[in-house]
Amino acid sequence: MATLGELEREVMDVLWASGDPLSAGDLRDRLNFSGKNKRQLAATTVLTVLSRLESKGFVSRDRGTRPHLYAAVTTRADHTADLMHEVLGSSPDREAALARFIGQVSPAEVETLRSLLGVDTSASK
């Protein structure tokens, strides 16, 4: 899986938050308005980042519109799950990695995990 640089993550954050395709200009305006950047981004910078994200398979571009519109290919949750799976897959001891992860989650997250796994939690209460 391709990794994301800092500005690529910021662009993806805007696309994921939007839910709708955005033009490079709209993305630039939202990035500049968010105040996360120490400088004002140029349109060419945003277009370069979008081109890289498209080649990495993170965004799609609608070439049938002017200006072109860009959309996230997957959801933020899908991307996070892919990252978690990749990291877990790189561990020589998956069971130990999972045990360590589960040992560090909050009680509320434990309940969420149990629910997602279909574990009956009523008997433990």
N, C-alpha and C positions, 0 to 999 in steps of 0.2 A: 504494500500500500504506500502511496506517495505521501510524504509529509508536507505540512503546511508551514510556510514562513509566517512571521508576525503580521505583515500586511495582508497576506493571503487569508489568514485567520480572521482578520478584521473585516475583509470583504465578505467572507463566507458568513460571518456573524450578521452582517447587514442583510444579505440575501435570505438567510434563514429567518430572521426577524420579520422581514417584509412579507414573505409568503407569495409575493407576486414577482414576476420578472421586472427587472429594472434596467434602465439604460446606464451606460458608463457615466454619463453626466449626473444622473440621479444618485448613483453610488458615490461618486466623488463628493457631491453636496452633502450627503448624509455622513460620510466619513469625516469631512471637514467640520461639519456641525457638531459631531459627537465629542470633539475635543480630545480624542485619544491620541491624535497625531500632533507632534510637536511643530509640524509645519503644514502648510496648506498643500494638498496633493494636486498635482497637475493632471489634466485629463489623460495625457499620454502615459503617465505612471499607472493610473487605474486601468487603462486599456492593456498595458503590458501585463499587469497582474491578472486581469481577466483572461488574456491569451494563455498565460501559464496554467491557470486553473482549468481552462478548457482542455488543454493538452493533457493535464493530469486526470481528467475525467470528473472534475468536481462541479463544473458548470456547463450548461448548454447555451448556445447562442441562437437566437431566432434571426436568421438573415433576411427573412421576408419583411422585416420592418425597418424603418429608418427613424430614429437611430436604432441600431440592433439592440435587442433586449436579452438580458442574461438572467438565467434562473439556476438555482441549485439543483443538481441532479438527484441528490438524496437528502433526507432530512438530517438535522443535527443529531437526533437519536440514533439513526442508522450509522452515521459517521462515528459517533462515540462507541457504539457497539462493535464496529469494525476495528477500531483502535484497541479496544479491550481484548477482542479475540486475537488480534495480531500479537499483542504483548503476551497474553497467556500462552499462545502457541509457541512463542520463542523460549518459554521456560522449560528447562530440562525436567522439572518436577511440578507438573500442573496442579496436582493435588495440594502440595505445600503452598503454592502461590494462591490458590483459591482459599485455602484455610486462612492464610495470612490476610487476604483481602476481607473475607467475611468477619474475621476477628476485629477488623478496624471500622466496620460500619456501625451506624447508630442503631438504637433499638427500633426506630421507625423504619429504617431501611431493612432491617432484619424481617420485620413484618411484611414489608413490600416483597422481599425475596420469597418469603413463605407463600404469600398470596400468588405470586407469579408462578411458583412451582406447584401450586395446588395442594400445599400442605395444610391440613386442618389445624388451625391455631386455637380453636375453641377449647380443646382438651388441655392446653397448656396454661389456661387462665383460671 
